[in-house]
Amino acid sequence: MAKAAPVSDTCEVWILDTHRAGEMAQCRALADMLGLPCQIIPLQADFSLPEQIPDTRNLRLILSFGNAVQAALALRTRCKNTPAVVQLGRPSHVPAADLDLIIILPQDDYPAASNVLRLRFPLNGADKGQRFIPQANPVTRHGGTVVLYGAPSKQFFLDKQDTYKLLSFSHKLAQAHHEPLHVLTSPRTPVEAEGWLEDISKTIPMQIYTFRKGVNPFQRFLQEANRFVVTGDSASMLADACRTGAPVWLFPLRTKQSFMEWLQASVDWLGLHTIRNRLVRSGWLGSGTCFEKWHTTLAEQNYIHLVSPQVSSQALIWQPDALRRDDDMQKCYESIMKLPLFIAR
C-alpha cells in the first residue's frame, strides 16, 4: 500500500481511510465536491486512529465511512476547534445525535432523524452540477449488452445456477437488440465464479472480461454500453450503470438472513418498529440493510427494470424515463454547507 502523503496544516477536510476502495471512492467524491484542501488519514487494521495525529488546527470536517465512525469521534475529542463529523453509511452503535450529519446509503435500513440524509444512489459517479440523469446517446453507444457481475456476499447467494439464469436472460436481451453480450467481473468475484462463467460461455456466446487478470474495460463500457444487466449484490455497480442513462436491468439474487435481521423483521411485523428505530437512533441497537426495498423503489420510479422469469419479448425493449432525478450530491453539498462551522466561515 502506498504511503500516505504528509498532512499539511492547511488541510480542512480529513478522510479516515478504511482501506476499502468502494468506501474511499465515495468519500473522495464528497470531498472533491466541497473544493476544500483534503487529506487522507490511514486507519489501523482495527479501524482505530494512527498513533501519530498531525496538527488539527485547521481541520473543519472529518469524513468517515462505516466502521470508521468511532475513530472520527475519537479524533474530534482531540481537536480544540471541534470539527464537524460527517458519516457515510449507517453508524454502528453510535447515537445519531453524536454526529453532525449522517449520509445514509439507499440500501441501509436506518431510521429518519433531523441530521440524517438518505441517498437515492451511492455517490459513485455523482456530480454536484447534475440534477438529472442524462439521456444516453445511441449514436455514441455501440458496446452491446453488458453484464456487471458481482459476487456472493453477506446478504446474497450467487451460485452457478444463478449465474446460468443471469446469462440466459442477458443473452435473450442481447439477441432482442441484435448486439453482442459482454460480461465484466468485479474485484470481489471469486475464482470459482470465474470458472462458472467460462463453463457457461461454451453454450452461451459471450465475451468475458476478468478483473483478476487485469482486463478491466469497466470505464469504457460505462461510456459505450447500450444497456446493462447488474447483479443485485452491488449498490455501487448499480449506481454507476444507472448514471450512464442507458437502460439498466437488475438481476435479483437470493437473500441471506442473519438471526439479527430475522429478529428485527419480527419486531417490525409485531408493530414495534417505532421502538426499534428509537433504539437504533440512540445507539443501543445496530441496523442492517434492505436491498430489496431499494430495488423495488427504483423499479417503481422507472430507474431500473427487474429481471423476472416471466419477462416478455416486448418488455425487453424497455427504455427508462427521459427525466430522472439525480441530485444526491447537490443535497449532500447543501446539507454540509448548513453545518455551523461552514455557516460561520
DRENGU-298708 format. One record per residue (C-alpha): residue number from 1; residue in three letters; x, y, z. Coordinates in steps of 0.5 Angstrom, whole numbers, plus 500, padded with zeros to 3 digits. Layout:
N
    n  res   xx   yy   zz
  NUM  ALA    X    Y    Z
...
END
This chain:
345
    n  res   xx   yy   zz
    1  MET  500  500  500
    2  ALA  503  507  498
    3  LYS  505  511  504
    4  ALA  500  517  505
    5  ALA  503  524  504
    6  PRO  505  528  510
    7  VAL  499  532  512
    8  SER  499  540  511
    9  ASP  497  544  517
   10  THR  492  548  512
   11  CYS  488  541  510
   12  GLU  481  543  512
   13  VAL  478  536  511
   14  TRP  481  529  513
   15  ILE  478  523  510
   16  LEU  479  517  515
   17  ASP  482  511  511
   18  THR  479  505  512
   19  HIS  483  502  506
   20  ARG  476  499  502
   21  ALA  476  502  495
   22  GLY  469  503  495
   23  GLU  468  507  501
   24  MET  474  511  500
   25  ALA  472  513  493
   26  GLN  465  516  496
   27  CYS  469  520  501
   28  ARG  474  523  496
   29  ALA  468  524  491
   30  LEU  464  528  497
   31  ALA  471  532  499
   32  ASP  472  534  492
   33  MET  465  537  491
   34  LEU  467  541  497
   35  GLY  473  544  494
   36  LEU  477  545  500
   37  PRO  484  542  502
   38  CYS  484  535  504
   39  GLN  488  530  507
   40  ILE  487  522  507
   41  ILE  489  519  514
   42  PRO  490  512  514
   43  LEU  487  508  520
   44  GLN  490  502  523
   45  ALA  487  495  522
   46  ASP  482  495  527
   47  PHE  480  502  525
   48  SER  483  506  530
   49  LEU  487  512  529
   50  PRO  494  512  528
   51  GLU  499  513  533
   52  GLN  501  520  531
   53  ILE  496  525  530
   54  PRO  498  531  525
   55  ASP  497  538  527
   56  THR  489  539  527
   57  ARG  489  547  528
   58  ASN  485  548  521
   59  LEU  481  542  521
   60  ARG  474  543  520
   61  LEU  471  537  517
   62  ILE  472  529  519
   63  LEU  469  525  513
   64  SER  468  517  516
   65  PHE  465  511  513
   66  GLY  462  505  516
   67  ASN  467  503  522
   68  ALA  471  509  522
   69  VAL  466  513  526
   70  GLN  469  511  533
   71  ALA  476  514  530
   72  ALA  472  520  528
   73  LEU  469  521  534
   74  ALA  476  520  538
   75  LEU  479  525  533
   76  ARG  474  530  535
   77  THR  476  530  542
   78  ARG  483  531  541
   79  CYS  481  538  537
   80  LYS  481  545  540
   81  ASN  476  547  535
   82  THR  471  541  535
   83  PRO  471  540  527
   84  ALA  464  537  524
   85  VAL  464  530  523
   86  VAL  460  527  517
   87  GLN  459  520  517
   88  LEU  457  516  510
   89  GLY  453  510  511
   90  ARG  450  507  518
   91  PRO  454  509  524
   92  SER  454  502  528
   93  HIS  452  503  536
   94  VAL  453  511  536
   95  PRO  448  515  538
   96  ALA  446  519  532
   97  ALA  446  526  536
   98  ASP  453  525  537
   99  LEU  454  526  529
  100  ASP  453  533  525
  101  LEU  451  529  519
  102  ILE  449  522  517
  103  ILE  449  521  510
  104  ILE  445  514  509
  105  LEU  446  510  503
  106  PRO  440  507  500
  107  GLN  441  500  502
  108  ASP  441  502  509
  109  ASP  436  500  514
  110  TYR  437  507  518
  111  PRO  431  511  521
  112  ALA  430  518  520
  113  ALA  433  524  524
  114  SER  434  531  523
  115  ASN  441  530  522
  116  VAL  440  524  517
  117  LEU  440  525  509
  118  ARG  438  519  505
  119  LEU  441  518  498
  120  ARG  438  515  492
  121  PHE  444  512  490
  122  PRO  451  511  493
  123  LEU  456  517  491
  124  ASN  459  513  485
  125  GLY  459  518  479
  126  ALA  455  523  482
  127  ASP  456  530  480
  128  LYS  454  537  484
  129  GLY  452  540  478
  130  GLN  448  535  475
  131  ARG  441  534  478
  132  PHE  438  529  473
  133  ILE  441  523  469
  134  PRO  443  525  462
  135  GLN  439  521  457
  136  ALA  444  516  453
  137  ASN  446  518  446
  138  PRO  445  512  442
  139  VAL  450  515  437
  140  THR  456  514  441
  141  ARG  454  508  445
  142  HIS  455  501  441
  143  GLY  458  497  446
  144  GLY  452  492  446
  145  THR  449  489  453
  146  VAL  454  489  459
  147  VAL  453  484  465
  148  LEU  456  487  471
  149  TYR  458  481  475
  150  GLY  459  482  483
  151  ALA  460  476  488
  152  PRO  456  472  493
  153  SER  456  477  500
  154  LYS  454  477  507
  155  GLN  447  479  504
  156  PHE  446  475  498
  157  PHE  447  468  495
  158  LEU  450  467  488
  159  ASP  452  460  485
  160  LYS  453  457  478
  161  GLN  445  456  477
  162  ASP  444  463  479
  163  THR  450  465  474
  164  TYR  447  461  469
  165  LYS  440  464  470
  166  LEU  443  471  469
  167  LEU  447  470  463
  168  SER  441  466  460
  169  PHE  437  473  461
  170  SER  442  477  458
  171  HIS  443  473  452
  172  LYS  436  474  451
  173  LEU  436  481  452
  174  ALA  442  482  447
  175  GLN  439  478  442
  176  ALA  433  482  442
  177  HIS  437  488  440
  178  HIS  442  485  436
  179  GLU  448  486  439
  180  PRO  454  482  443
  181  LEU  454  480  450
  182  HIS  460  482  455
  183  VAL  461  480  462
  184  LEU  465  484  467
  185  THR  467  481  473
  186  SER  469  485  479
  187  PRO  474  486  484
  188  ARG  470  481  489
  189  THR  468  476  484
  190  PRO  472  469  487
  191  VAL  476  465  482
  192  GLU  470  459  483
  193  ALA  465  464  480
  194  GLU  470  466  474
  195  GLY  470  458  473
  196  TRP  463  458  472
  197  LEU  463  464  467
  198  GLU  468  460  463
  199  ASP  464  454  463
  200  ILE  457  457  461
  201  SER  461  461  456
  202  LYS  461  454  452
  203  THR  454  454  451
  204  ILE  452  462  451
  205  PRO  456  466  447
  206  MET  459  472  451
  207  GLN  466  476  452
  208  ILE  469  475  459
  209  TYR  473  481  462
  210  THR  476  478  468
  211  PHE  478  483  473
  212  ARG  483  479  477
  213  LYS  487  478  470
  214  GLY  488  486  470
  215  VAL  483  486  464
  216  ASN  478  492  466
  217  PRO  475  496  461
  218  PHE  469  498  466
  219  GLN  470  505  465
  220  ARG  470  504  457
  221  PHE  464  500  458
  222  LEU  460  506  462
  223  GLN  461  510  456
  224  GLU  459  505  451
  225  ALA  455  500  453
  226  ASN  448  500  450
  227  ARG  445  497  456
  228  PHE  447  494  463
  229  VAL  445  488  467
  230  VAL  447  488  474
  231  THR  447  483  480
  232  GLY  444  485  486
  233  ASP  449  485  491
  234  SER  453  491  489
  235  ALA  450  498  490
  236  SER  456  502  487
  237  MET  456  498  480
  238  LEU  448  499  480
  239  ALA  449  507  481
  240  ASP  455  507  476
  241  ALA  450  504  471
  242  CYS  444  508  472
  243  ARG  448  514  472
  244  THR  450  513  465
  245  GLY  443  514  462
  246  ALA  443  507  459
  247  PRO  437  502  461
  248  VAL  439  498  467
  249  TRP  436  491  469
  250  LEU  437  489  476
  251  PHE  438  481  477
  252  PRO  436  480  484
  253  LEU  440  475  488
  254  ARG  437  470  493
  255  THR  438  474  500
  256  LYS  441  471  506
  257  GLN  438  473  513
  258  SER  442  473  520
  259  PHE  439  472  526
  260  MET  439  479  528
  261  GLU  436  481  521
  262  TRP  430  476  523
  263  LEU  429  479  530
  264  GLN  429  486  527
  265  ALA  424  484  522
  266  SER  420  480  527
  267  VAL  420  486  531
  268  ASP  417  490  526
  269  TRP  412  485  524
  270  LEU  409  486  531
  271  GLY  409  493  530
  272  LEU  414  495  534
  273  HIS  419  499  529
  274  THR  418  505  533
  275  ILE  421  503  539
  276  ARG  427  499  534
  277  ASN  428  506  531
  278  ARG  429  509  537
  279  LEU  434  504  540
  280  VAL  438  505  533
  281  ARG  438  513  534
  282  SER  440  512  541
  283  GLY  446  507  539
  284  TRP  443  502  543
  285  LEU  442  497  537
  286  GLY  445  497  530
  287  SER  442  497  524
  288  GLY  442  493  517
  289  THR  441  493  510
  290  CYS  435  492  506
  291  PHE  437  492  498
  292  GLU  430  489  496
  293  LYS  426  495  499
  294  TRP  431  500  495
  295  HIS  431  496  488
  296  THR  423  496  489
  297  THR  423  503  489
  298  LEU  428  504  484
  299  ALA  424  500  479
  300  GLU  417  503  481
  301  GLN  420  510  479
  302  ASN  423  507  473
  303  TYR  430  508  474
  304  ILE  431  500  473
  305  HIS  428  494  471
  306  LEU  428  488  475
  307  VAL  429  481  471
  308  SER  424  476  473
  309  PRO  422  469  469
  310  GLN  416  472  466
  311  VAL  420  478  462
  312  SER  416  478  455
  313  SER  419  480  449
  314  GLN  416  486  449
  315  ALA  419  488  456
  316  LEU  426  487  453
  317  ILE  425  494  449
  318  TRP  424  498  456
  319  GLN  427  505  456
  320  PRO  428  509  462
  321  ASP  424  515  463
  322  ALA  428  521  460
  323  LEU  428  526  466
  324  ARG  430  522  473
  325  ARG  433  526  478
  326  ASP  440  525  481
  327  ASP  441  531  486
  328  ASP  444  527  491
  329  MET  451  530  491
  330  GLN  447  537  491
  331  LYS  443  535  497
  332  CYS  450  533  501
  333  TYR  453  540  499
  334  GLU  447  544  501
  335  SER  447  540  508
  336  ILE  454  540  509
  337  MET  454  548  508
  338  LYS  449  549  513
  339  LEU  453  546  519
  340  PRO  455  551  524
  341  LEU  463  551  522
  342  PHE  461  553  515
  343  ILE  456  558  516
  344  ALA  461  562  521
  345  ARG  466  562  515
END
